[in-house]
Amino acid sequence: MKKILLIEDDMALSNGVSMALKSDDIEIKQCYEISSAKSELSKSAIDLIILDLNLPDGNGLDLLGELPKDVGTSVIILTANDMETDIVAGLEQGADDYITKPFSLAVLRARVNTQLRKKESVMANLFKQNDLSFDFARMEFYKNSAPIELSKTEQKLLRILVENKGVTLERGALVDRIWTDSAEYVDENALSVTIKRLRDKLEDDTAKPKYIKTVYGIGYTWVVKPNE
């Protein structure tokens, strides 16, 4: 279920937008001022914010400036402020889109869907678990916020493991998926070496790995909820 936070002080307009956007997989939270929006943001993760600028208790740009930049929440400004300077200010402050009133509900719905698809694409490349954080699109990998250098082969193996977390992957299948471009025969020992290198970089104790577990006689699995 995707969550949209609609911050609009015109109740009739807010209700109309909410009805137009709500669906089986989209939940709309309506707020009419900045204070209640901040309260809602503190309660749960929001996928998309639709933000008016002229609110009873302040300027929506102030709220936009306070949003953390690393949470992946998209923002569409929906406002009567149609001056070029207003649009530039909103986009430079971090908004993903800017729509001026009056507007078409069909166009708003299309732009909302575009932002939600972009978020899905970004999130498909992100993985976080405990002290580990991976961004496969940017090829950035961290343990306890410290960067980790991974080879292309290690990255490929890691992605296969985390995308199938909780599933036991057979050794032969892993070899086939990782070295599919190799013209020569690849010995399964190459997989063991790559697993060891990953454990050296990701595990606190390689003798007792909590993420990459060996399933003896079969292969490996990425543990969904490793014991601390």
C-alpha positions as CSV (number, residue, x, y, z in Angstrom):
1,M,0.0,0.0,0.0
2,K,1.4,3.4,-1.1
3,K,0.8,6.3,1.2
4,I,0.2,9.9,0.0
5,L,0.2,12.8,2.4
6,L,-2.1,15.6,1.0
7,I,-1.4,19.0,2.7
8,E,-4.1,21.4,1.5
9,D,-6.1,23.8,3.6
10,D,-9.0,24.1,1.2
11,M,-11.1,21.2,2.6
12,A,-13.4,20.9,-0.5
13,L,-10.3,20.8,-2.8
14,S,-8.6,18.3,-0.5
15,N,-11.6,16.0,-0.5
16,G,-11.8,16.2,-4.3
17,V,-8.1,15.4,-4.8
18,S,-8.3,12.6,-2.3
19,M,-11.3,11.0,-4.1
20,A,-9.5,11.3,-7.5
21,L,-6.3,9.6,-6.3
22,K,-7.5,7.0,-3.8
23,S,-7.4,3.4,-5.0
24,D,-7.0,-0.1,-3.7
25,D,-3.2,0.3,-3.4
26,I,-3.1,4.0,-2.5
27,E,-3.9,5.4,0.9
28,I,-4.5,9.2,1.2
29,K,-3.8,11.1,4.5
30,Q,-5.3,14.6,4.5
31,C,-3.8,17.4,6.5
32,Y,-4.8,21.1,6.5
33,E,-1.9,22.8,8.1
34,I,1.9,22.3,8.6
35,S,1.6,21.2,12.3
36,S,-0.7,18.3,11.6
37,A,1.4,17.3,8.6
38,K,4.5,17.2,10.8
39,S,2.7,14.9,13.2
40,E,1.6,12.6,10.4
41,L,5.1,12.5,9.0
42,S,6.5,11.4,12.4
43,K,4.1,8.4,12.6
44,S,4.8,6.5,9.4
45,A,6.7,6.5,6.1
46,I,5.1,8.5,3.3
47,D,5.8,7.7,-0.3
48,L,4.6,11.0,-1.8
49,I,3.6,14.4,-0.4
50,I,1.3,16.8,-2.3
51,L,2.0,20.2,-0.8
52,D,0.2,23.5,-0.9
53,L,2.5,26.5,-0.2
54,N,0.0,28.9,1.3
55,L,-1.1,27.2,4.6
56,P,-2.7,28.7,7.7
57,D,0.3,28.2,9.9
58,G,3.2,28.9,7.5
59,N,4.7,28.4,4.1
60,G,4.9,24.9,2.7
61,L,8.4,25.7,1.5
62,D,9.5,25.7,5.1
63,L,8.2,22.2,5.6
64,L,9.8,21.1,2.4
65,G,13.2,22.4,3.6
66,E,12.8,20.4,6.8
67,L,12.2,17.1,5.1
68,P,15.2,14.6,5.3
69,K,16.7,14.2,1.9
70,D,17.5,10.5,2.3
71,V,14.1,9.0,3.1
72,G,13.0,8.7,-0.6
73,T,9.7,10.7,-0.2
74,S,8.7,12.4,-3.4
75,V,7.1,15.9,-3.3
76,I,4.6,17.5,-5.7
77,I,3.9,21.2,-5.0
78,L,0.3,22.1,-5.8
79,T,-0.3,25.8,-5.4
80,A,-1.8,29.0,-6.8
81,N,1.7,30.6,-6.7
82,D,2.4,30.6,-10.4
83,M,5.3,33.1,-10.7
84,E,8.5,31.8,-12.3
85,T,10.4,32.7,-9.1
86,D,8.0,30.6,-7.0
87,I,8.4,27.6,-9.3
88,V,12.2,27.8,-9.3
89,A,12.3,28.2,-5.5
90,G,10.1,25.1,-5.1
91,L,12.1,22.9,-7.4
92,E,15.4,24.2,-5.9
93,Q,14.2,23.4,-2.4
94,G,13.8,19.8,-3.4
95,A,10.3,19.4,-4.9
96,D,10.0,16.7,-7.7
97,D,7.2,18.5,-9.5
98,Y,5.3,21.8,-9.4
99,I,1.7,22.1,-10.5
100,T,-0.2,25.4,-10.4
101,K,-3.9,26.0,-9.7
102,P,-6.3,25.7,-11.4
103,F,-5.3,22.2,-12.6
104,S,-6.7,19.1,-14.2
105,L,-7.3,16.1,-11.9
106,A,-6.4,13.8,-14.7
107,V,-3.0,15.5,-15.1
108,L,-2.4,15.5,-11.4
109,R,-3.2,11.7,-11.3
110,A,-0.8,11.1,-14.1
111,R,2.0,13.1,-12.4
112,V,1.4,11.3,-9.1
113,N,1.6,7.9,-10.8
114,T,4.9,9.0,-12.5
115,Q,6.4,9.9,-9.2
116,L,5.3,6.7,-7.6
117,R,6.8,4.7,-10.5
118,K,10.1,6.6,-10.0
119,K,10.1,5.7,-6.4
120,E,9.5,2.1,-7.1
121,S,12.4,2.1,-9.5
122,V,14.7,3.7,-7.0
123,M,13.7,1.4,-4.1
124,A,14.2,-1.7,-6.3
125,N,18.0,-0.8,-6.1
126,L,18.1,-0.1,-2.4
127,F,18.5,-2.6,0.4
128,K,18.9,-2.0,4.1
129,Q,19.2,-4.4,7.0
130,N,20.6,-3.6,10.4
131,D,24.1,-2.1,9.9
132,L,24.2,-2.8,6.2
133,S,23.0,-0.4,3.4
134,F,23.3,-1.1,-0.3
135,D,22.5,1.0,-3.4
136,F,23.0,-1.2,-6.4
137,A,22.3,1.5,-8.9
138,R,25.0,3.8,-7.6
139,M,27.2,0.9,-6.6
140,E,27.5,2.2,-3.1
141,F,27.7,-0.2,-0.2
142,Y,28.0,0.6,3.5
143,K,28.5,-1.2,6.8
144,N,28.0,1.0,9.9
145,S,28.0,4.0,7.5
146,A,31.5,3.1,6.4
147,P,31.9,2.5,2.6
148,I,32.7,-1.0,1.4
149,E,34.5,-1.7,-1.9
150,L,33.0,-4.6,-3.8
151,S,34.1,-6.1,-7.1
152,K,31.5,-6.5,-9.9
153,T,31.3,-10.2,-9.2
154,E,30.8,-9.6,-5.5
155,Q,28.1,-7.1,-6.3
156,K,26.3,-9.5,-8.6
157,L,26.3,-12.3,-6.0
158,L,25.2,-9.9,-3.3
159,R,22.3,-8.7,-5.3
160,I,21.1,-12.2,-6.1
161,L,21.3,-13.2,-2.4
162,V,19.4,-10.2,-1.0
163,E,16.8,-10.3,-3.8
164,N,16.1,-13.9,-2.7
165,K,16.5,-13.4,1.0
166,G,15.2,-16.4,3.0
167,V,15.5,-18.6,0.0
168,T,18.2,-21.3,-0.3
169,L,20.0,-20.9,-3.6
170,E,21.8,-23.9,-5.0
171,R,25.5,-23.5,-5.8
172,G,25.2,-24.6,-9.4
173,A,22.4,-22.1,-10.0
174,L,24.5,-19.3,-8.5
175,V,27.5,-20.1,-10.7
176,D,25.3,-20.1,-13.8
177,R,23.7,-16.7,-12.9
178,I,26.9,-15.0,-11.9
179,W,29.2,-16.1,-14.6
180,T,26.7,-16.3,-17.5
181,D,28.9,-14.2,-19.7
182,S,32.0,-16.4,-19.2
183,A,33.0,-18.3,-22.4
184,E,35.0,-20.8,-20.3
185,Y,34.0,-23.3,-17.7
186,V,34.0,-21.8,-14.2
187,D,34.9,-24.0,-11.3
188,E,32.5,-23.9,-8.3
189,N,35.5,-23.0,-6.2
190,A,35.2,-19.5,-7.7
191,L,31.8,-19.2,-5.9
192,S,33.3,-20.3,-2.6
193,V,36.1,-17.7,-3.0
194,T,33.5,-14.9,-3.7
195,I,31.3,-15.9,-0.8
196,K,34.4,-15.8,1.5
197,R,35.3,-12.3,0.2
198,L,31.8,-11.0,0.8
199,R,31.7,-12.4,4.3
200,D,35.1,-10.8,5.0
201,K,33.6,-7.4,4.1
202,L,30.0,-7.8,5.5
203,E,30.1,-10.1,8.5
204,D,31.3,-9.2,12.0
205,D,32.5,-12.8,12.6
206,T,33.2,-14.8,9.4
207,A,33.3,-18.0,11.5
208,K,29.7,-17.4,12.6
209,P,28.1,-15.4,9.7
210,K,24.7,-14.0,10.5
211,Y,23.8,-12.8,7.0
212,I,25.3,-15.2,4.4
213,K,24.5,-18.7,5.7
214,T,25.8,-22.0,4.2
215,V,23.1,-24.6,3.7
216,Y,25.4,-27.7,3.7
217,G,25.1,-29.8,0.6
218,I,22.9,-27.3,-1.2
219,G,24.2,-23.7,-1.3
220,Y,23.7,-20.4,0.4
221,T,20.9,-18.2,1.8
222,W,20.7,-14.6,2.9
223,V,19.1,-14.6,6.4
224,V,16.0,-12.5,6.7
225,K,16.2,-11.8,10.4
226,P,19.7,-12.6,11.6
227,N,20.3,-13.1,15.3
228,E,22.1,-10.1,16.9
